[in-house]
Amino acid sequence: MPPPSTLSLPEQLSLLSLFLCSIAVVGNTFHGDGEPLIASLAFSGMAFSATYAMIRWLGPTFMKAGLRGKDLSKVHKKEIPETMGAVCAVVYLLVAIVFIPFPFYKDIVAATSGGGNRDVVVEVVNIETGRFLHRFPHNKLASYLSALLSLQSVVILGIGDDLFDIRWRHKFFIPAFASIPILIVYFVDFGVTHVVVPTPLRPYLGELLNLGWGYYLYMAAIAIFAPNSINILAGINGIEVSQSLVIAGLLAGNDILYLLPPSPPLHPATDSHLLSLYLLLPFIGVSLALWTQNKYPAKV
């Protein structure tokens, strides 16, 4: 059995094959209007390969830095690397950043002079500006970037908690602050604060209920609840990342239902669910890589 910091030959070949195939798939999406969903799936494969390998390679480095702990409730309480979630988070964020041009490939092409068609004669007023910027979906880009900014804030919280063991009462409200970029973009672009009332309560409250500013407090509370509900079971082999995989899988399944059937007319929320999948698929990739190392008996 290979040392924990190395990859066996079958692992190396499997990860390299997956990585190269994913790159080939990504390269093949640059045609027509682009295939961002397929590209996202390929990026997820790359994220899995990179995370799996880096967790194994960086384990000893983390232990030398003091980021280690004993795997309790075992006969032999050996020391294993900790804070491997930081590796997953960094890979995920890098993949999400590199992926930015892909959902907007069609719009980037359409925003260039001639709408991507160099044979089209363009008016002088348009040639001076060089771009039809009004065609670009800035609101979608803002939503994606605000999500990345919020995720980066939560990553900082997670790494800080591992390094400094922040007390629960101090870190409780930090995710709410991390959600501010998303809430601001939602307020500017949508601003809908109505919620659907459960059927038993509709005779009393109606079909829709306007929460007003309470809606934003509710969303901030969700941001607080989500990471803390996962973190509360820390220490049990594989349980934290398993929760994340189950939740992400259910959300991805829900998104896919809104994308079916793929033929027109499309659901009005298609773009929103596509954005959700773009963020979820790489997350599933890195989480699955962590799960393979963190499941019982845990290696990290």
C-alpha positions in Angstrom: 0.0 0.0 0.0 1.5 3.4 -1.0 2.3 6.0 1.7 -0.5 8.5 2.4 1.3 11.3 0.5 1.7 9.4 -2.7 -0.6 8.1 -5.4 -0.5 4.6 -6.6 0.0 4.0 -10.3 -3.6 3.1 -11.0 -4.7 6.3 -9.2 -2.2 8.4 -11.2 -3.4 7.0 -14.5 -7.1 7.3 -13.6 -6.8 10.9 -12.4 -4.6 11.9 -15.4 -7.0 10.3 -17.8 -10.0 12.1 -16.2 -8.2 15.4 -16.2 -7.1 15.1 -19.9 -10.5 14.0 -21.0 -12.1 16.9 -19.1 -9.7 19.3 -20.9 -10.6 17.8 -24.2 -14.3 18.2 -23.5 -13.8 21.9 -22.4 -11.9 22.6 -25.6 -14.7 21.1 -27.7 -17.3 23.5 -26.2 -16.0 26.5 -28.1 -18.4 26.2 -31.1 -21.7 27.7 -31.9 -23.2 29.4 -28.9 -21.0 27.4 -26.6 -22.0 24.5 -24.2 -21.5 26.0 -20.7 -23.3 23.1 -18.9 -21.1 20.5 -20.5 -18.1 22.7 -19.8 -19.1 22.9 -16.1 -19.4 19.2 -16.0 -15.9 18.8 -17.5 -14.5 21.4 -15.0 -16.0 19.3 -12.2 -14.0 16.3 -13.5 -10.8 18.5 -13.4 -11.7 19.7 -9.9 -12.1 16.2 -8.7 -8.8 15.1 -10.1 -6.9 18.1 -8.8 -8.5 18.0 -5.3 -7.9 14.2 -4.9 -4.2 14.5 -5.9 -3.5 17.7 -3.9 -5.1 16.3 -0.7 -2.7 13.4 -0.9 0.3 15.5 -1.8 -0.2 18.3 0.7 -1.1 16.1 3.7 2.5 15.9 5.1 3.0 19.6 4.5 -0.1 20.4 6.6 1.0 18.1 9.3 4.4 19.8 9.5 2.7 23.1 9.8 0.8 21.8 12.9 -2.5 21.2 11.1 -3.0 17.7 12.3 -5.2 15.9 14.8 -5.9 12.4 16.2 -8.7 10.3 14.7 -10.6 9.6 17.9 -12.8 6.6 18.7 -10.4 4.3 17.1 -8.2 1.6 18.6 -5.1 3.2 17.1 -5.5 6.9 17.4 -3.1 7.9 14.6 -2.5 11.5 13.6 -3.9 12.6 10.3 -3.8 16.0 8.4 -6.6 18.5 9.1 -7.9 21.6 7.3 -8.1 19.6 4.0 -11.3 21.5 3.3 -9.1 24.5 2.5 -7.6 22.5 -0.4 -11.1 21.8 -1.7 -12.1 25.4 -1.3 -9.1 26.8 -3.1 -9.6 24.4 -6.0 -13.3 25.1 -6.2 -12.8 28.9 -6.2 -10.1 28.7 -8.9 -12.3 26.4 -11.1 -15.3 28.8 -10.6 -13.2 31.8 -11.6 -11.7 30.1 -14.7 -15.2 29.1 -15.7 -16.5 32.7 -15.8 -16.1 33.1 -19.6 -18.0 29.9 -20.5 -21.6 30.8 -19.4 -21.2 34.1 -21.3 -19.4 32.8 -24.4 -22.4 33.5 -26.6 -22.8 37.0 -25.2 -19.1 37.8 -25.4 -19.2 36.9 -29.1 -22.4 38.8 -29.7 -20.9 41.9 -27.9 -18.0 42.2 -30.3 -18.2 44.3 -33.4 -20.5 42.8 -35.9 -22.1 40.5 -33.3 -19.3 38.0 -34.0 -19.8 38.0 -37.7 -16.9 39.8 -39.4 -18.8 40.0 -42.7 -21.5 42.3 -41.3 -21.3 46.0 -42.2 -21.5 48.0 -39.0 -22.7 51.6 -38.6 -20.0 54.1 -37.9 -21.4 54.9 -34.5 -21.0 51.3 -33.5 -17.5 51.0 -34.9 -16.4 53.9 -32.7 -17.4 52.1 -29.6 -16.3 48.7 -30.9 -18.9 46.8 -28.9 -22.6 46.4 -28.4 -22.2 46.4 -24.6 -25.9 46.8 -24.1 -26.4 43.2 -25.3 -24.2 41.8 -22.6 -26.2 40.3 -19.6 -24.4 42.3 -16.9 -27.1 41.2 -14.3 -26.2 37.5 -14.8 -22.5 38.3 -14.5 -23.1 40.3 -11.4 -25.1 37.4 -9.9 -22.2 35.0 -10.6 -19.5 37.3 -9.2 -21.5 38.1 -6.1 -21.9 34.4 -5.4 -18.1 34.0 -5.8 -17.5 36.9 -3.4 -19.8 35.4 -0.8 -18.2 32.0 -1.2 -14.8 33.5 -0.7 -15.9 35.2 2.5 -17.2 31.9 3.8 -13.9 30.2 2.9 -12.0 32.8 4.8 -14.2 32.0 7.8 -13.7 28.3 7.5 -9.9 28.5 7.2 -9.8 31.0 10.0 -11.9 28.7 12.2 -9.5 25.8 11.6 -6.4 27.9 12.2 -7.5 29.9 15.3 -10.4 27.8 16.7 -12.8 30.8 16.7 -15.4 30.5 19.4 -18.9 29.8 18.2 -20.4 33.0 19.5 -17.9 35.0 17.6 -18.3 33.2 14.2 -22.0 32.8 14.4 -23.0 35.9 12.4 -20.1 36.0 10.0 -21.9 34.0 7.2 -24.7 36.7 7.3 -22.1 39.3 6.4 -20.8 37.0 3.7 -24.3 36.9 2.1 -24.4 40.7 1.7 -23.1 40.7 -1.9 -25.7 38.2 -3.1 -28.5 40.1 -1.2 -27.5 43.4 -2.8 -27.5 42.0 -6.3 -30.8 40.3 -5.6 -32.3 43.6 -4.4 -31.1 45.5 -7.4 -32.0 42.9 -10.1 -35.1 41.2 -8.6 -36.3 42.6 -5.4 -39.1 40.1 -5.1 -39.9 39.6 -1.4 -43.1 37.4 -1.7 -43.1 33.8 -0.6 -45.5 31.0 -1.4 -47.7 30.2 1.5 -48.1 26.5 2.4 -51.5 25.1 1.4 -52.9 24.7 4.9 -52.3 28.3 5.7 -53.6 29.9 2.5 -57.1 30.4 3.9 -55.6 32.7 6.5 -52.6 34.3 4.7 -53.5 34.0 1.0 -51.4 32.3 -1.7 -48.5 34.8 -1.5 -47.1 36.6 1.5 -44.9 39.7 1.2 -42.2 39.6 3.8 -40.7 42.9 2.8 -37.3 43.5 4.4 -37.9 40.4 6.5 -37.2 38.4 3.3 -33.6 39.6 3.4 -33.3 38.8 7.1 -34.6 35.3 6.3 -32.0 34.8 3.5 -29.2 36.0 5.9 -30.5 33.5 8.5 -30.3 30.7 5.9 -26.7 31.7 5.3 -26.0 31.4 9.0 -27.9 28.1 9.3 -26.3 26.3 6.4 -22.6 26.2 7.4 -23.3 25.8 11.1 -25.6 22.9 10.5 -22.9 21.1 8.6 -20.1 22.1 11.0 -21.9 20.9 14.1 -21.2 17.2 13.3 -17.4 17.8 12.7 -15.2 14.9 13.7 -17.3 12.0 12.5 -15.5 10.3 9.6 -17.1 11.4 6.3 -20.3 12.9 7.8 -19.7 16.6 7.1 -18.8 16.1 3.5 -21.5 13.5 3.0 -24.1 16.0 4.2 -22.7 18.5 1.6 -22.9 15.9 -1.1 -26.5 14.9 -0.3 -27.7 18.5 -0.2 -25.8 19.5 -3.4 -27.1 16.4 -5.2 -30.7 17.2 -4.3 -30.3 20.8 -5.4 -28.7 19.8 -8.6 -31.5 17.3 -9.2 -34.0 20.0 -8.6 -32.2 22.3 -11.1 -32.2 19.5 -13.7 -36.0 19.1 -13.4 -36.4 22.7 -14.3 -34.2 22.2 -17.4 -36.4 19.4 -18.8 -37.5 19.1 -21.4 -34.7 20.9 -23.2 -36.9 22.0 -26.1 -38.9 25.3 -26.1 -40.7 26.7 -24.4 -38.1 26.9 -21.6 -39.1 27.5 -18.0 -38.9 31.2 -17.0 -36.4 30.2 -14.3 -34.1 28.3 -16.6 -31.2 30.8 -16.4 -31.3 30.8 -12.6 -31.2 27.0 -12.4 -28.3 26.9 -14.9 -26.4 29.4 -12.7 -27.1 27.1 -9.8 -25.7 24.1 -11.6 -22.6 26.0 -12.7 -21.8 26.5 -9.0 -23.0 23.1 -7.8 -21.2 20.8 -10.2 -17.6 21.8 -9.3 -18.6 21.8 -5.7 -19.8 18.2 -6.0 -16.5 17.3 -7.8 -14.3 18.7 -5.0 -16.5 17.3 -2.2 -16.5 13.8 -3.8 -12.7 13.9 -3.8 -12.6 14.9 -0.1 -15.2 12.2 0.7 -13.0 9.5 -0.8 -10.2 10.5 1.7 -12.4 11.4 4.7 -14.8 8.4 4.8 -14.2 5.7 7.3 -11.4 5.0 8.1 -10.4 8.6 7.5 -7.1 9.5 6.0 -7.5 13.2 6.4 
